[in-house]
Amino acid sequence: MTLGNKLLALRKKSGMSQEEVSDGLGVSCQAVSKWKTDQTTPELAKVELLSKLYNISYYYP
């Protein structure tokens, strides 16, 4: 599973729209769209915010 697929699954599981996620992170809807299609990856600071938004850990040993 790619990072984009995982982000899409987490967003759908949370019941949030792409716009709600982008507003919560302070980024554009286009940025979130590019993440979910693996065109780009979020900055580490945004990963931390995503983990809080979805209530998951971003630690990977």
mmCIF file as Biopython writes it, N, C-alpha, C and O atoms, coordinates in Angstrom:
data_model
#
loop_
_atom_site.group_PDB
_atom_site.id
_atom_site.type_symbol
_atom_site.label_atom_id
_atom_site.label_alt_id
_atom_site.label_comp_id
_atom_site.label_asym_id
_atom_site.label_entity_id
_atom_site.label_seq_id
_atom_site.pdbx_PDB_ins_code
_atom_site.Cartn_x
_atom_site.Cartn_y
_atom_site.Cartn_z
_atom_site.occupancy
_atom_site.B_iso_or_equiv
_atom_site.auth_seq_id
_atom_site.auth_asym_id
_atom_site.pdbx_PDB_model_num
ATOM 1   N N  . MET A ? 1  ? 0.853   -1.178 0.000  1.0 0.0 1  A 1 
ATOM 2   C CA . MET A ? 1  ? 0.000   0.000  0.000  1.0 0.0 1  A 1 
ATOM 3   C C  . MET A ? 1  ? 0.899   1.241  0.000  1.0 0.0 1  A 1 
ATOM 4   O O  . MET A ? 1  ? 1.808   1.357  0.822  1.0 0.0 1  A 1 
ATOM 5   N N  . THR A ? 2  ? 0.641   2.147  -0.911 1.0 0.0 2  A 1 
ATOM 6   C CA . THR A ? 2  ? 1.435   3.369  -0.983 1.0 0.0 2  A 1 
ATOM 7   C C  . THR A ? 2  ? 0.976   4.363  0.081  1.0 0.0 2  A 1 
ATOM 8   O O  . THR A ? 2  ? -0.097  4.217  0.667  1.0 0.0 2  A 1 
ATOM 9   N N  . LEU A ? 3  ? 1.799   5.361  0.315  1.0 0.0 3  A 1 
ATOM 10  C CA . LEU A ? 3  ? 1.430   6.406  1.267  1.0 0.0 3  A 1 
ATOM 11  C C  . LEU A ? 3  ? 0.139   7.080  0.833  1.0 0.0 3  A 1 
ATOM 12  O O  . LEU A ? 3  ? -0.732  7.350  1.660  1.0 0.0 3  A 1 
ATOM 13  N N  . GLY A ? 4  ? 0.012   7.353  -0.455 1.0 0.0 4  A 1 
ATOM 14  C CA . GLY A ? 4  ? -1.199  7.984  -0.962 1.0 0.0 4  A 1 
ATOM 15  C C  . GLY A ? 4  ? -2.442  7.147  -0.692 1.0 0.0 4  A 1 
ATOM 16  O O  . GLY A ? 4  ? -3.476  7.676  -0.283 1.0 0.0 4  A 1 
ATOM 17  N N  . ASN A ? 5  ? -2.342  5.845  -0.920 1.0 0.0 5  A 1 
ATOM 18  C CA . ASN A ? 5  ? -3.470  4.949  -0.654 1.0 0.0 5  A 1 
ATOM 19  C C  . ASN A ? 5  ? -3.828  4.943  0.825  1.0 0.0 5  A 1 
ATOM 20  O O  . ASN A ? 5  ? -5.004  4.928  1.190  1.0 0.0 5  A 1 
ATOM 21  N N  . LYS A ? 6  ? -2.801  4.953  1.672  1.0 0.0 6  A 1 
ATOM 22  C CA . LYS A ? 6  ? -3.022  4.953  3.122  1.0 0.0 6  A 1 
ATOM 23  C C  . LYS A ? 6  ? -3.699  6.256  3.549  1.0 0.0 6  A 1 
ATOM 24  O O  . LYS A ? 6  ? -4.632  6.233  4.351  1.0 0.0 6  A 1 
ATOM 25  N N  . LEU A ? 7  ? -3.237  7.395  3.018  1.0 0.0 7  A 1 
ATOM 26  C CA . LEU A ? 7  ? -3.858  8.680  3.362  1.0 0.0 7  A 1 
ATOM 27  C C  . LEU A ? 7  ? -5.311  8.736  2.907  1.0 0.0 7  A 1 
ATOM 28  O O  . LEU A ? 7  ? -6.171  9.252  3.621  1.0 0.0 7  A 1 
ATOM 29  N N  . LEU A ? 8  ? -5.583  8.206  1.721  1.0 0.0 8  A 1 
ATOM 30  C CA . LEU A ? 8  ? -6.955  8.177  1.224  1.0 0.0 8  A 1 
ATOM 31  C C  . LEU A ? 8  ? -7.830  7.303  2.122  1.0 0.0 8  A 1 
ATOM 32  O O  . LEU A ? 8  ? -8.950  7.684  2.461  1.0 0.0 8  A 1 
ATOM 33  N N  . ALA A ? 9  ? -7.320  6.136  2.504  1.0 0.0 9  A 1 
ATOM 34  C CA . ALA A ? 9  ? -8.079  5.236  3.369  1.0 0.0 9  A 1 
ATOM 35  C C  . ALA A ? 9  ? -8.345  5.864  4.743  1.0 0.0 9  A 1 
ATOM 36  O O  . ALA A ? 9  ? -9.439  5.731  5.291  1.0 0.0 9  A 1 
ATOM 37  N N  . LEU A ? 10 ? -7.342  6.545  5.287  1.0 0.0 10 A 1 
ATOM 38  C CA . LEU A ? 10 ? -7.518  7.194  6.586  1.0 0.0 10 A 1 
ATOM 39  C C  . LEU A ? 10 ? -8.551  8.319  6.510  1.0 0.0 10 A 1 
ATOM 40  O O  . LEU A ? 10 ? -9.361  8.493  7.419  1.0 0.0 10 A 1 
ATOM 41  N N  . ARG A ? 11 ? -8.510  9.076  5.415  1.0 0.0 11 A 1 
ATOM 42  C CA . ARG A ? 11 ? -9.480  10.159 5.259  1.0 0.0 11 A 1 
ATOM 43  C C  . ARG A ? 11 ? -10.897 9.604  5.165  1.0 0.0 11 A 1 
ATOM 44  O O  . ARG A ? 11 ? -11.815 10.114 5.808  1.0 0.0 11 A 1 
ATOM 45  N N  . LYS A ? 12 ? -11.066 8.572  4.371  1.0 0.0 12 A 1 
ATOM 46  C CA . LYS A ? 12 ? -12.398 7.978  4.227  1.0 0.0 12 A 1 
ATOM 47  C C  . LYS A ? 12 ? -12.869 7.364  5.545  1.0 0.0 12 A 1 
ATOM 48  O O  . LYS A ? 12 ? -14.038 7.490  5.911  1.0 0.0 12 A 1 
ATOM 49  N N  . LYS A ? 13 ? -11.961 6.704  6.250  1.0 0.0 13 A 1 
ATOM 50  C CA . LYS A ? 13 ? -12.312 6.092  7.533  1.0 0.0 13 A 1 
ATOM 51  C C  . LYS A ? 13 ? -12.755 7.152  8.542  1.0 0.0 13 A 1 
ATOM 52  O O  . LYS A ? 13 ? -13.650 6.915  9.353  1.0 0.0 13 A 1 
ATOM 53  N N  . SER A ? 14 ? -12.122 8.314  8.481  1.0 0.0 14 A 1 
ATOM 54  C CA . SER A ? 14 ? -12.472 9.390  9.409  1.0 0.0 14 A 1 
ATOM 55  C C  . SER A ? 14 ? -13.768 10.086 9.034  1.0 0.0 14 A 1 
ATOM 56  O O  . SER A ? 14 ? -14.346 10.806 9.848  1.0 0.0 14 A 1 
ATOM 57  N N  . GLY A ? 15 ? -14.233 9.875  7.792  1.0 0.0 15 A 1 
ATOM 58  C CA . GLY A ? 15 ? -15.463 10.518 7.333  1.0 0.0 15 A 1 
ATOM 59  C C  . GLY A ? 15 ? -15.272 11.980 6.956  1.0 0.0 15 A 1 
ATOM 60  O O  . GLY A ? 15 ? -16.242 12.725 6.818  1.0 0.0 15 A 1 
ATOM 61  N N  . MET A ? 16 ? -14.028 12.382 6.790  1.0 0.0 16 A 1 
ATOM 62  C CA . MET A ? 16 ? -13.736 13.771 6.449  1.0 0.0 16 A 1 
ATOM 63  C C  . MET A ? 16 ? -13.641 13.942 4.942  1.0 0.0 16 A 1 
ATOM 64  O O  . MET A ? 16 ? -13.244 13.028 4.219  1.0 0.0 16 A 1 
ATOM 65  N N  . SER A ? 17 ? -14.013 15.127 4.486  1.0 0.0 17 A 1 
ATOM 66  C CA . SER A ? 17 ? -13.849 15.444 3.071  1.0 0.0 17 A 1 
ATOM 67  C C  . SER A ? 17 ? -12.421 15.909 2.840  1.0 0.0 17 A 1 
ATOM 68  O O  . SER A ? 17 ? -11.707 16.240 3.786  1.0 0.0 17 A 1 
ATOM 69  N N  . GLN A ? 18 ? -12.015 15.932 1.594  1.0 0.0 18 A 1 
ATOM 70  C CA . GLN A ? 18 ? -10.682 16.421 1.250  1.0 0.0 18 A 1 
ATOM 71  C C  . GLN A ? 18 ? -10.539 17.888 1.663  1.0 0.0 18 A 1 
ATOM 72  O O  . GLN A ? 18 ? -9.472  18.315 2.101  1.0 0.0 18 A 1 
ATOM 73  N N  . GLU A ? 19 ? -11.615 18.646 1.519  1.0 0.0 19 A 1 
ATOM 74  C CA . GLU A ? 19 ? -11.594 20.054 1.910  1.0 0.0 19 A 1 
ATOM 75  C C  . GLU A ? 19 ? -11.422 20.212 3.422  1.0 0.0 19 A 1 
ATOM 76  O O  . GLU A ? 19 ? -10.694 21.095 3.875  1.0 0.0 19 A 1 
ATOM 77  N N  . GLU A ? 20 ? -12.086 19.362 4.198  1.0 0.0 20 A 1 
ATOM 78  C CA . GLU A ? 20 ? -11.937 19.424 5.660  1.0 0.0 20 A 1 
ATOM 79  C C  . GLU A ? 20 ? -10.502 19.119 6.076  1.0 0.0 20 A 1 
ATOM 80  O O  . GLU A ? 20 ? -9.963  19.756 6.981  1.0 0.0 20 A 1 
ATOM 81  N N  . VAL A ? 21 ? -9.892  18.151 5.416  1.0 0.0 21 A 1 
ATOM 82  C CA . VAL A ? 21 ? -8.503  17.805 5.716  1.0 0.0 21 A 1 
ATOM 83  C C  . VAL A ? 21 ? -7.588  18.973 5.354  1.0 0.0 21 A 1 
ATOM 84  O O  . VAL A ? 21 ? -6.724  19.357 6.141  1.0 0.0 21 A 1 
ATOM 85  N N  . SER A ? 22 ? -7.780  19.529 4.170  1.0 0.0 22 A 1 
ATOM 86  C CA . SER A ? 22 ? -6.918  20.636 3.751  1.0 0.0 22 A 1 
ATOM 87  C C  . SER A ? 22 ? -7.077  21.838 4.674  1.0 0.0 22 A 1 
ATOM 88  O O  . SER A ? 22 ? -6.090  22.496 5.002  1.0 0.0 22 A 1 
ATOM 89  N N  . ASP A ? 23 ? -8.293  22.131 5.093  1.0 0.0 23 A 1 
ATOM 90  C CA . ASP A ? 23 ? -8.517  23.239 6.036  1.0 0.0 23 A 1 
ATOM 91  C C  . ASP A ? 23 ? -7.845  22.963 7.374  1.0 0.0 23 A 1 
ATOM 92  O O  . ASP A ? 23 ? -7.247  23.860 7.969  1.0 0.0 23 A 1 
ATOM 93  N N  . GLY A ? 24 ? -7.940  21.730 7.845  1.0 0.0 24 A 1 
ATOM 94  C CA . GLY A ? 24 ? -7.343  21.365 9.123  1.0 0.0 24 A 1 
ATOM 95  C C  . GLY A ? 24 ? -5.824  21.424 9.122  1.0 0.0 24 A 1 
ATOM 96  O O  . GLY A ? 24 ? -5.199  21.619 10.164 1.0 0.0 24 A 1 
ATOM 97  N N  . LEU A ? 25 ? -5.235  21.254 7.940  1.0 0.0 25 A 1 
ATOM 98  C CA . LEU A ? 25 ? -3.777  21.255 7.833  1.0 0.0 25 A 1 
ATOM 99  C C  . LEU A ? 25 ? -3.219  22.579 7.338  1.0 0.0 25 A 1 
ATOM 100 O O  . LEU A ? 25 ? -2.012  22.818 7.394  1.0 0.0 25 A 1 
ATOM 101 N N  . GLY A ? 26 ? -4.108  23.436 6.854  1.0 0.0 26 A 1 
ATOM 102 C CA . GLY A ? 26 ? -3.643  24.717 6.321  1.0 0.0 26 A 1 
ATOM 103 C C  . GLY A ? 26 ? -2.955  24.592 4.976  1.0 0.0 26 A 1 
ATOM 104 O O  . GLY A ? 26 ? -2.020  25.333 4.675  1.0 0.0 26 A 1 
ATOM 105 N N  . VAL A ? 27 ? -3.423  23.647 4.164  1.0 0.0 27 A 1 
ATOM 106 C CA . VAL A ? 27 ? -2.880  23.453 2.820  1.0 0.0 27 A 1 
ATOM 107 C C  . VAL A ? 27 ? -4.034  23.489 1.824  1.0 0.0 27 A 1 
ATOM 108 O O  . VAL A ? 27 ? -5.201  23.483 2.216  1.0 0.0 27 A 1 
ATOM 109 N N  . SER A ? 28 ? -3.707  23.526 0.552  1.0 0.0 28 A 1 
ATOM 110 C CA . SER A ? 28 ? -4.735  23.541 -0.478 1.0 0.0 28 A 1 
ATOM 111 C C  . SER A ? 28 ? -5.306  22.137 -0.702 1.0 0.0 28 A 1 
ATOM 112 O O  . SER A ? 28 ? -4.687  21.130 -0.358 1.0 0.0 28 A 1 
ATOM 113 N N  . CYS A ? 29 ? -6.486  22.105 -1.280 1.0 0.0 29 A 1 
ATOM 114 C CA . CYS A ? 29 ? -7.087  20.813 -1.655 1.0 0.0 29 A 1 
ATOM 115 C C  . CYS A ? 29 ? -6.209  20.111 -2.689 1.0 0.0 29 A 1 
ATOM 116 O O  . CYS A ? 29 ? -6.132  18.883 -2.718 1.0 0.0 29 A 1 
ATOM 117 N N  . GLN A ? 30 ? -5.549  20.899 -3.537 1.0 0.0 30 A 1 
ATOM 118 C CA . GLN A ? 30 ? -4.668  20.319 -4.551 1.0 0.0 30 A 1 
ATOM 119 C C  . GLN A ? 30 ? -3.493  19.591 -3.906 1.0 0.0 30 A 1 
ATOM 120 O O  . GLN A ? 30 ? -3.058  18.552 -4.403 1.0 0.0 30 A 1 
ATOM 121 N N  . ALA A ? 31 ? -2.976  20.131 -2.799 1.0 0.0 31 A 1 
ATOM 122 C CA . ALA A ? 31 ? -1.873  19.466 -2.097 1.0 0.0 31 A 1 
ATOM 123 C C  . ALA A ? 31 ? -2.321  18.108 -1.571 1.0 0.0 31 A 1 
ATOM 124 O O  . ALA A ? 31 ? -1.614  17.113 -1.729 1.0 0.0 31 A 1 
ATOM 125 N N  . VAL A ? 32 ? -3.487  18.067 -0.950 1.0 0.0 32 A 1 
ATOM 126 C CA . VAL A ? 32 ? -4.019  16.803 -0.422 1.0 0.0 32 A 1 
ATOM 127 C C  . VAL A ? 32 ? -4.258  15.823 -1.563 1.0 0.0 32 A 1 
ATOM 128 O O  . VAL A ? 32 ? -3.985  14.630 -1.428 1.0 0.0 32 A 1 
ATOM 129 N N  . SER A ? 33 ? -4.765  16.319 -2.680 1.0 0.0 33 A 1 
ATOM 130 C CA . SER A ? 33 ? -5.000  15.472 -3.846 1.0 0.0 33 A 1 
ATOM 131 C C  . SER A ? 33 ? -3.699  14.888 -4.373 1.0 0.0 33 A 1 
ATOM 132 O O  . SER A ? 33 ? -3.654  13.712 -4.734 1.0 0.0 33 A 1 
ATOM 133 N N  . LYS A ? 34 ? -2.649  15.682 -4.424 1.0 0.0 34 A 1 
ATOM 134 C CA . LYS A ? 34 ? -1.350  15.186 -4.902 1.0 0.0 34 A 1 
ATOM 135 C C  . LYS A ? 34 ? -0.763  14.158 -3.956 1.0 0.0 34 A 1 
ATOM 136 O O  . LYS A ? 34 ? -0.079  13.232 -4.393 1.0 0.0 34 A 1 
ATOM 137 N N  . TRP A ? 35 ? -1.022  14.309 -2.654 1.0 0.0 35 A 1 
ATOM 138 C CA . TRP A ? 35 ? -0.546  13.311 -1.697 1.0 0.0 35 A 1 
ATOM 139 C C  . TRP A ? 35 ? -1.232  11.984 -1.943 1.0 0.0 35 A 1 
ATOM 140 O O  . TRP A ? 35 ? -0.582  10.939 -1.948 1.0 0.0 35 A 1 
ATOM 141 N N  . LYS A ? 36 ? -2.551  12.014 -2.148 1.0 0.0 36 A 1 
ATOM 142 C CA . LYS A ? 36 ? -3.296  10.756 -2.277 1.0 0.0 36 A 1 
ATOM 143 C C  . LYS A ? 36 ? -3.000  10.041 -3.592 1.0 0.0 36 A 1 
ATOM 144 O O  . LYS A ? 36 ? -3.216  8.834  -3.704 1.0 0.0 36 A 1 
ATOM 145 N N  . THR A ? 37 ? -2.507  10.777 -4.585 1.0 0.0 37 A 1 
ATOM 146 C CA . THR A ? 37 ? -2.156  10.153 -5.862 1.0 0.0 37 A 1 
ATOM 147 C C  . THR A ? 37 ? -0.653  9.918  -5.993 1.0 0.0 37 A 1 
ATOM 148 O O  . THR A ? 37 ? -0.160  9.580  -7.069 1.0 0.0 37 A 1 
ATOM 149 N N  . ASP A ? 38 ? 0.071   10.100 -4.885 1.0 0.0 38 A 1 
ATOM 150 C CA . ASP A ? 38 ? 1.513   9.864  -4.818 1.0 0.0 38 A 1 
ATOM 151 C C  . ASP A ? 38 ? 2.325   10.727 -5.788 1.0 0.0 38 A 1 
ATOM 152 O O  . ASP A ? 38 ? 3.415   10.342 -6.209 1.0 0.0 38 A 1 
ATOM 153 N N  . GLN A ? 39 ? 1.785   11.891 -6.136 1.0 0.0 39 A 1 
ATOM 154 C CA . GLN A ? 39 ? 2.546   12.828 -6.969 1.0 0.0 39 A 1 
ATOM 155 C C  . GLN A ? 39 ? 3.558   13.594 -6.125 1.0 0.0 39 A 1 
ATOM 156 O O  . GLN A ? 39 ? 4.631   13.956 -6.609 1.0 0.0 39 A 1 
ATOM 157 N N  . THR A ? 40 ? 3.215   13.838 -4.867 1.0 0.0 40 A 1 
ATOM 158 C CA . THR A ? 40 ? 4.113   14.478 -3.909 1.0 0.0 40 A 1 
ATOM 159 C C  . THR A ? 40 ? 3.892   13.825 -2.556 1.0 0.0 40 A 1 
ATOM 160 O O  . THR A ? 40 ? 2.953   13.050 -2.375 1.0 0.0 40 A 1 
ATOM 161 N N  . THR A ? 41 ? 4.768   14.145 -1.605 1.0 0.0 41 A 1 
ATOM 162 C CA . THR A ? 41 ? 4.589   13.658 -0.239 1.0 0.0 41 A 1 
ATOM 163 C C  . THR A ? 41 ? 4.529   14.853 0.709  1.0 0.0 41 A 1 
ATOM 164 O O  . THR A ? 41 ? 5.155   15.883 0.457  1.0 0.0 41 A 1 
ATOM 165 N N  . PRO A ? 42 ? 3.785   14.716 1.785  1.0 0.0 42 A 1 
ATOM 166 C CA . PRO A ? 42 ? 3.686   15.827 2.735  1.0 0.0 42 A 1 
ATOM 167 C C  . PRO A ? 42 ? 4.990   16.047 3.492  1.0 0.0 42 A 1 
ATOM 168 O O  . PRO A ? 42 ? 5.762   15.116 3.722  1.0 0.0 42 A 1 
ATOM 169 N N  . GLU A ? 43 ? 5.215   17.304 3.872  1.0 0.0 43 A 1 
ATOM 170 C CA . GLU A ? 43 ? 6.366   17.636 4.718  1.0 0.0 43 A 1 
ATOM 171 C C  . GLU A ? 43 ? 6.173   16.959 6.069  1.0 0.0 43 A 1 
ATOM 172 O O  . GLU A ? 43 ? 5.056   16.616 6.455  1.0 0.0 43 A 1 
ATOM 173 N N  . LEU A ? 44 ? 7.283   16.772 6.781  1.0 0.0 44 A 1 
ATOM 174 C CA . LEU A ? 44 ? 7.232   16.100 8.076  1.0 0.0 44 A 1 
ATOM 175 C C  . LEU A ? 44 ? 6.286   16.820 9.037  1.0 0.0 44 A 1 
ATOM 176 O O  . LEU A ? 44 ? 5.569   16.168 9.797  1.0 0.0 44 A 1 
ATOM 177 N N  . ALA A ? 45 ? 6.274   18.148 9.015  1.0 0.0 45 A 1 
ATOM 178 C CA . ALA A ? 45 ? 5.370   18.901 9.892  1.0 0.0 45 A 1 
ATOM 179 C C  . ALA A ? 45 ? 3.910   18.580 9.579  1.0 0.0 45 A 1 
ATOM 180 O O  . ALA A ? 45 ? 3.075   18.524 10.482 1.0 0.0 45 A 1 
ATOM 181 N N  . LYS A ? 46 ? 3.607   18.372 8.305  1.0 0.0 46 A 1 
ATOM 182 C CA . LYS A ? 46 ? 2.239   18.027 7.907  1.0 0.0 46 A 1 
ATOM 183 C C  . LYS A ? 46 ? 1.920   16.581 8.284  1.0 0.0 46 A 1 
ATOM 184 O O  . LYS A ? 46 ? 0.775   16.261 8.603  1.0 0.0 46 A 1 
ATOM 185 N N  . VAL A ? 47 ? 2.922   15.715 8.247  1.0 0.0 47 A 1 
ATOM 186 C CA . VAL A ? 47 ? 2.719   14.327 8.670  1.0 0.0 47 A 1 
ATOM 187 C C  . VAL A ? 47 ? 2.327   14.295 10.144 1.0 0.0 47 A 1 
ATOM 188 O O  . VAL A ? 47 ? 1.441   13.542 10.545 1.0 0.0 47 A 1 
ATOM 189 N N  . GLU A ? 48 ? 2.996   15.121 10.941 1.0 0.0 48 A 1 
ATOM 190 C CA . GLU A ? 48 ? 2.651   15.196 12.360 1.0 0.0 48 A 1 
ATOM 191 C C  . GLU A ? 48 ? 1.201   15.672 12.540 1.0 0.0 48 A 1 
ATOM 192 O O  . GLU A ? 48 ? 0.462   15.126 13.359 1.0 0.0 48 A 1 
ATOM 193 N N  . LEU A ? 49 ? 0.807   16.680 11.778 1.0 0.0 49 A 1 
ATOM 194 C CA . LEU A ? 49 ? -0.572  17.170 11.857 1.0 0.0 49 A 1 
ATOM 195 C C  . LEU A ? 49 ? -1.568  16.116 11.369 1.0 0.0 49 A 1 
ATOM 196 O O  . LEU A ? 49 ? -2.647  15.960 11.942 1.0 0.0 49 A 1 
ATOM 197 N N  . LEU A ? 50 ? -1.202  15.401 10.317 1.0 0.0 50 A 1 
ATOM 198 C CA . LEU A ? 50 ? -2.067  14.318 9.819  1.0 0.0 50 A 1 
ATOM 199 C C  . LEU A ? 50 ? -2.259  13.253 10.892 1.0 0.0 50 A 1 
ATOM 200 O O  . LEU A ? 50 ? -3.368  12.756 11.091 1.0 0.0 50 A 1 
ATOM 201 N N  . SER A ? 51 ? -1.183  12.907 11.576 1.0 0.0 51 A 1 
ATOM 202 C CA . SER A ? 51 ? -1.287  11.874 12.606 1.0 0.0 51 A 1 
ATOM 203 C C  . SER A ? 51 ? -2.221  12.318 13.728 1.0 0.0 51 A 1 
ATOM 204 O O  . SER A ? 51 ? -2.975  11.507 14.268 1.0 0.0 51 A 1 
ATOM 205 N N  . LYS A ? 52 ? -2.175  13.586 14.075 1.0 0.0 52 A 1 
ATOM 206 C CA . LYS A ? 52 ? -3.079  14.101 15.101 1.0 0.0 52 A 1 
ATOM 207 C C  . LYS A ? 52 ? -4.511  14.148 14.581 1.0 0.0 52 A 1 
ATOM 208 O O  . LYS A ? 52 ? -5.450  13.813 15.304 1.0 0.0 52 A 1 
ATOM 209 N N  . LEU A ? 53 ? -4.676  14.560 13.337 1.0 0.0 53 A 1 
ATOM 210 C CA . LEU A ? 53 ? -6.002  14.649 12.729 1.0 0.0 53 A 1 
ATOM 211 C C  . LEU A ? 53 ? -6.683  13.279 12.682 1.0 0.0 53 A 1 
ATOM 212 O O  . LEU A ? 53 ? -7.877  13.159 12.956 1.0 0.0 53 A 1 
ATOM 213 N N  . TYR A ? 54 ? -5.913  12.256 12.333 1.0 0.0 54 A 1 
ATOM 214 C CA . TYR A ? 54 ? -6.459  10.901 12.208 1.0 0.0 54 A 1 
ATOM 215 C C  . TYR A ? 54 ? -6.262  10.059 13.474 1.0 0.0 54 A 1 
ATOM 216 O O  . TYR A ? 54 ? -6.658  8.894  13.516 1.0 0.0 54 A 1 
ATOM 217 N N  . ASN A ? 55 ? -5.653  10.649 14.496 1.0 0.0 55 A 1 
ATOM 218 C CA . ASN A ? 55 ? -5.426  9.969  15.762 1.0 0.0 55 A 1 
ATOM 219 C C  . ASN A ? 55 ? -4.628  8.673  15.586 1.0 0.0 55 A 1 
ATOM 220 O O  . ASN A ? 55 ? -5.015  7.608  16.066 1.0 0.0 55 A 1 
ATOM 221 N N  . ILE A ? 56 ? -3.504  8.805  14.882 1.0 0.0 56 A 1 
ATOM 222 C CA . ILE A ? 56 ? -2.607  7.670  14.660 1.0 0.0 56 A 1 
ATOM 223 C C  . ILE A ? 56 ? -1.185  8.096  14.982 1.0 0.0 56 A 1 
ATOM 224 O O  . ILE A ? 56 ? -0.895  9.286  15.100 1.0 0.0 56 A 1 
ATOM 225 N N  . SER A ? 57 ? -0.308  7.124  15.123 1.0 0.0 57 A 1 
ATOM 226 C CA . SER A ? 57 ? 1.111   7.413  15.349 1.0 0.0 57 A 1 
ATOM 227 C C  . SER A ? 57 ? 1.814   7.503  14.001 1.0 0.0 57 A 1 
ATOM 228 O O  . SER A ? 57 ? 1.483   6.765  13.073 1.0 0.0 57 A 1 
ATOM 229 N N  . TYR A ? 58 ? 2.781   8.404  13.893 1.0 0.0 58 A 1 
ATOM 230 C CA . TYR A ? 58 ? 3.578   8.458  12.675 1.0 0.0 58 A 1 
ATOM 231 C C  . TYR A ? 58 ? 4.983   7.914  12.915 1.0 0.0 58 A 1 
ATOM 232 O O  . TYR A ? 58 ? 5.837   7.996  12.033 1.0 0.0 58 A 1 
ATOM 233 N N  . TYR A ? 59 ? 5.224   7.368  14.087 1.0 0.0 59 A 1 
ATOM 234 C CA . TYR A ? 59 ? 6.530   6.775  14.379 1.0 0.0 59 A 1 
ATOM 235 C C  . TYR A ? 59 ? 6.684   5.473  13.613 1.0 0.0 59 A 1 
ATOM 236 O O  . TYR A ? 59 ? 5.796   4.620  13.633 1.0 0.0 59 A 1 
ATOM 237 N N  . TYR A ? 60 ? 7.808   5.327  12.944 1.0 0.0 60 A 1 
ATOM 238 C CA . TYR A ? 60 ? 8.099   4.096  12.238 1.0 0.0 60 A 1 
ATOM 239 C C  . TYR A ? 60 ? 9.533   3.698  12.556 1.0 0.0 60 A 1 
ATOM 240 O O  . TYR A ? 60 ? 10.475  4.375  12.146 1.0 0.0 60 A 1 
ATOM 241 N N  . PRO A ? 61 ? 9.698   2.596  13.289 1.0 0.0 61 A 1 
ATOM 242 C CA . PRO A ? 61 ? 11.060  2.206  13.718 1.0 0.0 61 A 1 
ATOM 243 C C  . PRO A ? 61 ? 11.958  1.803  12.572 1.0 0.0 61 A 1 
ATOM 244 O O  . PRO A ? 61 ? 13.119  1.456  12.789 1.0 0.0 61 A 1 
#
